[in-house]
Amino acid sequence: MLRIHFTAEDLARTRVTSSLGAAAETYYSLEMLSKRSLPLPFQRWRATVAGRLGEDAGPLITLLPASGPGLDLLALAGDSPDIDQAVDSLLRAPRTLVRRELEPIAVGSAHMPWARAVADGDADARRLLAAGLKACHRVAVAPYWEASRSRLDVVRAQYARTFLEGGVDALLAALSPPLVRWRPPVLEVRYPRPVEVHLGGRGLTLVPTLFSWRNCSLLYDPYDDTSVPRLTVPAVTDPVTGEALWRPRGPVADDALGALLGRTRAAVLRMTADGCSTTELAVRLGVSLPAVSQHTKALRDTRLITTSRRGSSVLHLATVMGRELLDGH
């Protein structure tokens, strides 16, 4: 059992983000591929991906430990949703950080010299690792990334609505009932070993993750007392949700979407893919606030977007159906 202790200051600093980023999700996908059996929501994905990872993916695959902690690509490559930015961050990561992250990993003896070369700062070895990350992402994640981000954004929006309606107390209570239980001021999380964590005023960041199943993880930097811990929570919770993610899609062309919805309304839908306020829509489209309200009402009435109030602003966010329309599904 993982027990996370909150103070009033921690509750005030609890936040939600939409993703761990392309690099960390890619590593999580490899961990899932390495399992002997997969839960039903991920079986279609593995059937498509298995056997397609080539030799160029090998450098990252070799850093999958048989047991114990894995590589923390969030620390090494950041949380950017763009794999090229993640790779650039990995190539520029400080040598001391790379060594610190690699030393605890129990890799096979055959790969130990190469892993040691990466840890020691060998530039060629680091480039091979970066190339392996891109190769794994290209096969295991990229074909499904748009749909996956849509799912992650939907979960984040659900968290946001719960927070707006009931505050952080309601958010923690509804986080993931099978895995998480809120007993103020302690958040109890199903975990493979007993761990006590005192946030000490830093707060907590909640992160939905795609390639996990009935499993939460607490990510933090033990060498930095100011870093905010992140608690990962599975975004895929049922076979229906999982099945919908593993169909590669192509974006709908602007002219086709414009013919269906009208050019301005189609533009509104695209802008709400990552969330957009009424004022931002008006500025970006060059139209009046009443005109924006008319378009968002039409999209909301057809369940293509949702609308929620955040303080003095109104946020519009594309729904799953809206994103499926944008993605061409």
Secondary structure, DSSP 8 states (H G I E B T S, - for coil): -EEEE--HHHHHT-EE-S-S-HHHHHHHHHHHHTSSS--GGGHHHHHHHTT---GGGHHHHTT--SSS----HHHHH-S-S-HHHHHHHHHHS-HHHHHHHHTT----GGGHHHHHHHHTT-HHHHHHHHHHHHHHHHHHTGGGHHHHHHHHHHHHHHHHHHHHHHHHHHHHHTS-TTTEEEETTEEEE--SS-EEEE-TT---EEEEESS-SS--EEE--TT-TTS--EEEEES--SHHHHHHHSS------HHHHHHHH-HHHHHHHHHGGG-EEHHHHHHHHT--HHHHHHHHHHHHHTTSEEEEEETTEEEEEE-HHHHHHHHT-
